Amino acid sequence: QVQLVESGGGLVQPGGSLRLSCAASGSFFYGYVMDMGWYRQAPGNQRELVASISSGGTTRYADSVKGRFTISRDNAKNTVYLQMNSLKPEDTNVYSCNAKFRGMDYWGRGTLVTVSS
């Protein structure tokens, strides 16, 4: 199985930047490259995909963050990153990391991002 630990959240002013990290560990096969992504809670308590990166390196972004956020990964470190620029108050949320392993979803506990002046 997979354990995910997020870090990098905090308080930032509008227009500022943060970089989130998600480190994967566990009993999964060493070196296995997973599909991974970042999610946040949308209105209606729905899970919203913010950004994802496939095992092959294909990226996807929510329309609301295109041009501002960038997802990347370091497979040697089993870590995925989310560079967040030009942050807006509406970006305030708990950001959770997701990984797919053998068709199963695994989730981190989340890291809080607060955008406020």
N, C-alpha and C positions, 0 to 999 in steps of 0.2 A: 504494500500500500504506500501512499504518498502523504507526506506531511508538508504543508506550505506555511511559511512564516513571512509576513509582510513587514516592511519598515519604510520610513521616510516621510510619513505623514506629519502634519503639524499645522501651525497657524501662519498664514501668509497674507499679505495685502493684495488687493485686486491689482492685476497686472504682473504679479510676481510669478515665481517658478518654484516647483518642487520636483524631486525625482524619487519615485517609489521603487522599491526593490521587493522581489518575491523569490525566496530561496526554497528550493525543493529538496527534500531528503526522504529517506524511508527504505522500505524493503524492495522497491522496484528494481528491475534489472539495471545494473550499473551501465551508464552511458545511453540508456534509452531516451530518445528525444520525444517529448510530449507536445501536443497542442496545448497552448496556455493562453490565458487572457486575464483582463481586468474588468470587473463589474462594479456597479453601484446600484443603489436602490432608487428606482424611478417612482413617480407619482402612482398611487394605486398599489404600492408595495410590490411592484414587479421588479424582477431582476433585469437590469439594463446592461447590455454589453457596451463597454467603453472602448476597448481595443483588444484585439487578439492577434496571435501569431501562431501559424501552424508549424508542424514539425518540418515542413519544407521551406519555411520562411515567409509564407504569404501573410500579409497583414490586412486587418480590417479595422475600421473606426466608425464610431457613431457620428452621425452628421454634425452633432453639436460640438464635437471636439476636433474635427478634421482641420488640419492646418495649425493646431495648437499643441496637440499631444502626439508623442511618438513612442511606439512600443518597440523594444528590441530584446535580444536574448544573448546570453553567453552560455553556450552549451557545456563548455568545460567546467563552469561553476554551477551548473544547474540553476541558473538564475534568470529571471525575466525582469525588465525594467519598464517603467512608464515615465517618460520625461514630460512634464506638464508645464507649459508656458502660457503666458497671457491669461492667467487664472481669473475667473469671474466668481462673484459670490454664489451664483447658482451651481458652481462646481462643488460646493461644500457637500460632503457626503462621507460615508465609510466606503473605502475602496477595498474590494476583496479579490484575491487571486484565485484563479481556477486552473486546474490541470486535468486533462483527460488521459487515462491510462487504462489500456485494455477495455475501452468503451465505457469506463466508469468515471464519474466526476468527483474531484476532490477539491476542497475549499480551505482557504486560510481563514483566520479569525477576523481579518480586516485591519486597516489602518485609517485613522480619521484625518481627513483633510478639511480644514476650515479656512475659508477665504473671506476676510473681513478687514475693514479699516478701523 
